[in-house]
Each structure stands twice: as structure tokens, then as C-alpha cells.
């Protein structure tokens, strides 16, 4: 089911959107709907990927690796850049 949504835009944005919509063979409403759909889909993909990564990290076994401090990492990089 589709519903209407009212937005307010500056006149110059509306003018440019009408030109863009005409170039793409759609309406300003169609442009807005497409962009919002793409934004929400992208946000949902990111949320799922983040959740999956956090679950994998939580279940990862501790390998007993070295814990680096920020200063140690900076010092390593600084030394490497000098050589």
C-alpha cells in the first residue's frame, strides 16, 4: 500500500529535480521514492553485516595473540617509515 508524503524543498532544488526527473523519464516523486528505497536498503544491509560480524567476533576463539598498545603501533609505523 502506498501513501503520500509531503516534503518542503527550496525552489532551486525543485527546479533541478524536475529537470533531472525529465532526463531520467520519471517524476520528482519517483526520484525521491527511488532514493529513499536505496537508502533504506543500504542501511538494512549494513545493519545485517554489522550484526553478523559482531556475532562472528563474539564466537571467535582467543588465539592468545599479542595485545598492542596505541603507542607501540605508532612507534612501529614511525620506525618503518624512517627506513
Secondary structure, DSSP 8 states (H G I E B T S, - for coil): ----------HHHHHHHHHHHHHHTS-HHHHHHHHHHHHHHHHHHHHHHHHHHHHHHHH----------HHHHHHHHHHHHH-
